[in-house]
């Protein structure tokens, strides 16, 4: 187990470097940030050169990258070009996005798995068909359309919640955006759980459990569900990172000042410290979530052992 | 006992005949395959047929059918396949010749007609700029379907070749490729899109296609790698190798036909998601840009006005969803037909 974790951590290093470098390169290709800083106005060449020197922009790309990464590992994410510390921006952005992701992830897990188990057990019945059709519909509609329509009906027309999320993102405001963010993943989780449950319902161990006279609830939760959850957990793990990155659209619709909002601003202003800093955190979240998923396999299925 | 008072159809351990095939290991690729299980023909189709079941088996054995012939036989009887194919054929016709269905130009807009309801001149009404929504919805098919189609072809070609070679040869090439796909998986898709597409001034269809190929091929590569590794371990490959077949013959004659099925299925489903993604990119302001006509552009224009004119959002959204749905359902049907476990 310990050796497995170490090997996985070592494998993460090239992936981490590759992903951050790729983003670093793409932001670098956005153009000269000095021009963006002065919003296209004419700049004194001496001043421009001075700024470039200060920001290491006059060095080769790889040197800039090493310098930047060296600072990150000392906890210094640099300063956005408007003078704010990137860590300060992160302090305001990440709690909001984390809250939104938590709401979305909980909805996705609870509702998705419940719907999936329900329709998997009742396969071929009305409930099952309904779940299949609904999830297919949700998958086929772009998230931003779902978000806009939900916002219009639930918030604007029926006044059930506020259309825009208040400053500080109180939990009750985040339920609707969370549900929108979760919608597509929820549909996938439900379908995945259903497939898995429907396959395992015929397995020998379920037959044995039923034959032993175990109560139905125990057969479903302890025997069926635990064995059916492995593909679902895989999906949930990769989805956690996707949710945080994909919050971009939801945050825009519901006016949440989270990671997506700051990233969007950062990209428009060609603010590389902000963009690369935020992406670095997202990449770490993604990598750690994937590692946790692989470790969870062993908990869910004792047959899986890591050497 | 609580288990026994449910009716037999509900009881998983009921009288149903069990499949002779082992339960497949569940994985991500089985996500769309939930209908597979109940499609299994566990009982003879026709009660009358029961008697001459053996005759039929004999007749079927006379001529060995290939996987593809089998799949085609399966698909022919599947109404989902026919409906989704018809929808797709119709969409392709609309994409190539939108003029067949409307004579109004999607760019002939008159601001004095802004946001009108449906009328005989404008069956779906007009949008904010006074353009005919019916015509824009029809003409929008071309950009959206072009993006979906070419992005899929590109990512399938790149992904299948690189992933397939990695699976076939293994070793250091496989290790490097796996890390590269990991790198691409680590970048949040929309975020990469924002950065990449902001960096490029042009907002043509081909730029969006190129971007989708760059971020889309690792997914296909993973699946191709997996299915090539599975195919490589089969006995017929060992047999062919023992008979002296070279690498290229093994790959083309033995592995490709047996490993290509999952790639086709994932490709069909990816096509739908690329079309949806194009719309999201336009919504974020980094996708296609006018004067290109696409559903994504229409949807993002509708954001400001759909509360007063629901048609501006509804018709492009409906067209887009039907397209995505058609491709997902086609992928599902093909997956069912190609999965030999289900026969």
Interface residues (C-beta under 8 A of the other chain):
Chain A: X11 X14 X15 X16 X18 X19 X22 X23 X26 X27 X29 X30 X31 X121 X122 X123 X124 X125 X132 X136 X137 X139 X140 X141 X142 X143 X144 X145 X148 X149 X152 X156 X188 X191 X192 X194 X195 X196 X198 X199 X200 X201 X202 X203 X206 X207 X210 X213 X215 X216 X219 X228 X230 X231 X234 X235 X238 X241 X242 X244 X245 X246 X248 X249 X252 X263 X264 X267 X268 X275 X279 X282 X283 X286 X287
Chain B: X1 X2 X3 X9 X10 X12 X13 X18 X19 X23 X24 X26 X27 X28 X30 X31 X32 X33 X34 X35 X36 X37 X38 X179 X180 X182 X183 X185 X186 X187 X188 X189 X190 X191 X192 X194 X195 X196 X198 X199 X272 X276 X279 X280 X283 X284 X299 X303 X306 X307 X313 X317 X320 X321 X322 X324 X325 X328 X329
